[in-house]
Structure formats: C-alpha cells, structure tokens
C-alpha cells in the first residue's frame, strides 16, 4: 500500500485527514481522484493519502488512522465497506466519515446528501458538518445505509464494467460462446420470482408464509425506525402493498437473496435487521 503525506503540518485536529483512495476509483476515474486529492491537500496541509491495493489494505489503513478523520474516495461500495469496518470495531460512535464519490455506483452517496462532483465533495469534506444517521444492522453484523430489497432487483450483471456501466464487446462474444457450449440453464435460483416469506416488524407479522410476495423493501423511516413495504403477488387485480414502521425487521421462509445498498447477499433462510438510531456520522455540506 502506497502512503503519501503532504508537506507541512496543521494545528487543527479537524484538518488531520486520512484520505483513503479506493483502487476501483483510481481505475474508474483517475482525473476525479487527482482533483479530489489536490483540493484536500490544499485545504488540509497535514492530510495523509493512502493508496490501498485491495480490501485488506483498505481495512488496515482505516485501523491505523489514529486521531485522523477518515475520508474515503470511492463509490458506494467503498463507503459501505468503511462503515461496516468501523461498526465491527465498534468505532462508529466517535468517528465521522467523509466521502468523495468517484466511480460508477454513487446513487447511495447522492441520496445521503454528498455532492456528486469531485471539487464540491472535497470542499464539503473540508467545510461541511457531521450529520448523524440511523444504521440498519443485521444479525451477522452486516450494515445497510440506504435501502434493502428482496429479491435483489437490478443486480449488476457480472460482465458489466463497474467503472462505466458499459458491457465490453469482447465480453459479449465470450458470453455467446459459453452459451453455445454450455448445457441448458438450470432452473432459476430461489428468490428470482414470487416466493413465500414471513415478514415481521417489531414482532408483529406483516405477511405470513401462506401469501406469496413479489418484493420486500426496507428503507429509512422516521428517526429510529425503518419503513417496510411488502408487495404481495397478485392474480388478476393488483394487490395493494402492505407497509409498517418499526425498529426490528425479520424475514424468514424460503431461501432468499437480498440487496443491501450496492451488495447482494444470501441465500439465507432467515435474517433480522435492527435500527440503530444516530449510529454513524457522515460529513455533508453545512
């Protein structure tokens, strides 16, 4: 892992930054990374820049930050990874994260109030204010910052380039060749269509196993709660969605996959998520 410290020092604790540049961001948009780094260096003379080569070095950089305020330059996945690492070390309460969104998937960052441009986002790191937000934590210590969806609709295709969202022609050619040589595709995996799930909110059953569902979504609700919506499978007339708000959400039944922010997980038979009010902080424009 390459580490670069700028010359000079700063007496302000808030100016002691650890800038961790995700390798995906460097590959996706090196120019935006350079601009963000230059703005941060100019505004915080004592900023330390780390260039991890992968997730393990990314984790080590955060773990060794000392009293420095961490700044992640990367996409939504990099932000979720940083929050999850700090959560698992029980360090979120005393640590405000900052983000400069760079990469193909930055919709979560925008929804959280982070400016999309490299210059504006870097200036928000320097001049913004910490905003405390709720965190959805599951029973395996995974985290959700934005939306949770079952099944994971809109999952990225494995041959799609994460940097620019464009499928390369040579990958399409390989895909066609593999389809020609491979045997017929097996039946769809569990969770790819209507399925039977039990959804409980604060111990109250919202939908039970006798009712097939098309989709379940969990998004932030009022402070300290999550908003849960279940779309039942319909035959003929469209069924009305079922909704509730609460602190804990448990989904169980058939094996299912779920999309938490930018990451698809599973299959699992049961999972419980709990809202932790004001559990993490993000620097946004003041």
C-alpha positions in Angstrom: 0.0 0.0 0.0 1.4 3.3 -1.0 1.2 6.2 1.5 1.9 9.8 0.7 2.0 12.5 3.4 1.8 16.1 2.3 4.5 18.6 3.5 3.7 20.9 6.3 1.5 20.4 9.4 -1.8 21.6 10.7 -2.6 22.5 14.3 -6.4 21.9 13.8 -7.5 18.4 14.7 -10.3 18.6 12.1 -7.6 19.2 9.5 -5.8 15.9 10.3 -7.2 13.8 7.5 -6.6 10.3 6.4 -7.5 10.1 2.7 -8.1 6.5 1.6 -8.4 6.2 -2.2 -10.2 3.0 -3.2 -8.5 1.2 -6.1 -11.7 0.9 -8.0 -12.0 4.7 -8.0 -8.4 5.0 -9.3 -9.2 2.7 -12.2 -12.6 4.2 -12.9 -11.8 7.9 -12.9 -8.2 8.9 -12.2 -8.8 12.5 -13.1 -11.5 13.0 -10.5 -9.3 11.2 -7.9 -6.4 13.6 -8.7 -8.7 16.7 -8.4 -10.1 15.5 -5.1 -6.7 14.8 -3.7 -5.4 18.2 -4.8 -8.4 20.0 -3.2 -8.0 18.1 0.1 -4.2 18.6 0.2 -4.7 22.4 -0.4 -7.3 22.7 2.4 -5.7 20.4 5.0 -1.9 20.7 5.0 -1.4 17.7 7.2 -3.5 15.3 5.1 -2.2 11.8 4.7 -3.0 9.9 1.5 -3.2 6.1 1.3 -3.5 4.1 -1.9 -4.6 0.6 -0.8 -4.3 -2.2 -3.4 -7.3 -4.2 -2.1 -9.9 -4.7 0.7 -7.3 -5.9 3.2 -5.0 -2.9 2.8 -8.2 -0.7 2.8 -9.1 -2.1 6.2 -5.6 -1.7 7.6 -5.4 1.9 6.6 -8.7 2.6 8.5 -7.5 0.7 11.5 -4.2 2.6 11.7 -5.8 6.1 11.3 -5.1 7.2 14.8 -6.8 10.5 15.5 -7.1 11.4 11.8 -10.6 11.9 10.3 -11.1 9.2 7.5 -12.0 10.4 4.1 -13.0 7.7 1.5 -12.5 8.5 -2.2 -14.6 5.8 -3.9 -18.1 4.6 -4.8 -21.0 3.4 -2.7 -19.3 0.0 -2.1 -16.3 1.7 -0.7 -18.5 3.8 1.7 -20.4 0.7 2.9 -17.1 -1.2 3.4 -15.8 1.7 5.5 -18.9 1.9 7.7 -19.0 -1.9 8.1 -15.3 -2.0 9.2 -15.8 0.8 11.7 -19.0 -0.8 13.0 -17.3 -4.2 13.6 -14.6 -2.5 15.6 -17.2 -0.5 17.5 -15.7 2.8 16.4 -18.6 4.5 14.6 -19.7 6.5 17.6 -16.6 8.6 17.8 -15.7 8.7 14.1 -17.3 10.9 11.4 -16.7 9.6 7.9 -16.3 11.8 4.9 -16.7 10.7 1.2 -15.7 11.9 -2.2 -17.9 9.8 -4.6 -15.9 8.5 -7.5 -16.9 5.5 -9.6 -19.9 4.1 -11.4 -22.2 3.5 -8.5 -22.7 6.7 -6.4 -26.5 6.9 -6.1 -26.4 6.0 -2.4 -23.9 8.8 -1.8 -26.2 11.3 -3.5 -29.2 10.1 -1.5 -27.2 10.7 1.7 -26.5 14.4 0.7 -23.0 14.1 -0.6 -22.3 16.3 -3.6 -21.6 14.4 -6.8 -18.7 16.5 -8.2 -15.1 15.9 -7.0 -14.5 19.5 -6.2 -17.8 20.1 -4.4 -17.5 16.9 -2.4 -13.9 17.6 -1.4 -14.9 21.1 -0.2 -17.7 19.6 1.8 -15.1 17.4 3.5 -13.2 20.5 4.5 -16.1 22.8 5.3 -19.1 20.6 6.0 -20.8 19.4 9.1 -21.3 16.0 10.6 -24.8 14.5 10.1 -25.7 11.6 12.4 -27.8 8.9 10.7 -29.6 5.7 11.5 -27.9 2.4 10.7 -29.6 -0.9 9.9 -27.6 -3.8 11.4 -28.3 -7.4 10.7 -27.8 -10.5 12.9 -24.5 -11.3 11.1 -23.1 -7.8 11.8 -23.8 -6.6 8.2 -24.9 -3.0 7.7 -27.4 -1.1 5.5 -27.1 2.6 5.0 -29.9 3.1 2.5 -32.3 0.6 1.0 -32.7 -3.2 1.5 -34.6 -5.1 -1.2 -35.8 -8.7 -1.6 -35.3 -10.1 -4.2 -32.2 -8.0 -5.2 -33.8 -6.3 -8.2 -31.4 -4.5 -10.5 -28.4 -6.6 -9.5 -25.4 -5.7 -11.8 -24.6 -8.2 -14.5 -21.2 -9.9 -13.8 -19.9 -8.9 -17.3 -20.8 -5.3 -16.8 -17.9 -2.9 -16.1 -18.3 -1.4 -12.7 -16.4 1.7 -13.7 -18.5 2.9 -16.7 -21.5 0.6 -16.7 -20.8 -0.5 -20.3 -20.6 -4.1 -21.4 -17.4 -4.7 -23.4 -17.9 -6.3 -26.9 -15.3 -9.0 -26.2 -17.2 -10.0 -23.1 -20.4 -10.3 -25.1 -18.6 -12.5 -27.5 -17.3 -14.8 -24.7 -20.7 -14.9 -23.2 -22.2 -16.0 -26.6 -19.6 -18.7 -26.9 -20.1 -20.0 -23.4 -23.9 -20.2 -24.0 -23.3 -22.2 -27.2 -21.0 -24.7 -25.5 -22.7 -25.0 -22.1 -25.7 -27.2 -21.3 -29.1 -25.8 -20.8 -29.5 -23.4 -18.0 -30.8 -24.9 -14.7 -34.0 -23.7 -13.1 -33.9 -20.2 -11.7 -32.4 -19.8 -8.3 -34.8 -19.4 -5.3 -35.9 -15.8 -4.8 -36.0 -15.0 -8.6 -39.8 -14.8 -8.7 -42.7 -14.7 -6.2 -41.9 -16.5 -3.0 -43.4 -17.3 0.3 -41.8 -15.3 3.2 -42.8 -14.3 6.7 -42.1 -10.6 7.3 -42.3 -9.4 10.9 -41.9 -5.8 12.1 -41.3 -5.4 15.9 -42.6 -8.9 16.4 -45.9 -8.3 14.5 -46.5 -10.4 11.4 -46.9 -8.2 8.3 -47.2 -11.1 5.9 -47.1 -14.8 6.5 -46.0 -17.9 4.6 -49.4 -18.5 3.1 -49.1 -15.4 1.0 -46.6 -15.3 -2.0 -44.8 -12.0 -2.3 -43.2 -10.2 -5.3 -40.9 -7.9 -3.3 -40.0 -6.6 0.1 -38.3 -3.2 0.6 -36.9 -1.7 3.8 -35.8 2.0 3.8 -35.2 4.6 6.5 -38.3 5.8 8.2 -38.8 8.3 11.0 -35.7 8.6 13.2 -35.1 5.3 14.9 -37.3 3.3 12.6 -37.4 1.6 9.3 -40.2 1.7 6.7 -41.1 -1.7 5.5 -43.2 -2.4 2.4 -44.3 -5.8 1.1 -45.8 -6.2 -2.4 -47.9 -9.3 -2.5 -48.0 -11.5 -5.6 -51.3 -10.8 -7.4 -53.5 -12.9 -9.6 -55.7 -10.8 -11.8 -56.2 -7.4 -10.0 -53.1 -5.9 -8.5 -52.8 -6.5 -4.8 -52.2 -3.4 -2.6 -48.8 -3.1 -0.8 -48.6 -3.8 2.9 -46.5 -1.4 5.0 -45.4 -0.8 8.5 -42.7 1.0 10.5 -40.6 -0.3 13.4 -37.2 -0.9 14.9 -36.7 -4.6 14.0 -37.5 -6.4 10.8 -37.3 -10.2 10.5 -37.7 -12.0 7.2 -37.8 -15.8 7.1 -39.1 -18.7 5.0 -37.8 -20.0 1.6 -34.1 -19.3 0.8 -33.8 -15.7 -0.4 -31.2 -13.3 -1.5 -31.3 -9.6 -0.6 -29.6 -6.4 -1.9 -28.3 -4.2 0.8 -27.2 -0.9 -0.7 -24.8 -2.0 -3.5 -24.1 -5.5 -2.3 -26.1 -8.7 -2.9 -26.0 -11.3 -0.1 -27.5 -14.8 0.6 -29.2 -17.1 0.1 -30.4 -17.3 3.7 -33.5 -18.7 5.4 -33.9 -16.0 8.0 -32.4 -12.6 8.7 -33.2 -9.9 11.3 -32.3 -6.3 10.9 -32.3 -3.7 13.8 -32.3 0.1 13.5 -29.5 1.8 15.5 -30.5 5.4 15.8 -27.9 8.0 15.0 -25.2 5.2 14.9 -23.0 6.8 12.3 -21.9 10.2 11.1 -21.2 11.5 7.6 -19.8 14.9 6.6 -22.2 16.8 4.4 -22.4 20.4 3.2 -23.2 22.7 6.1 
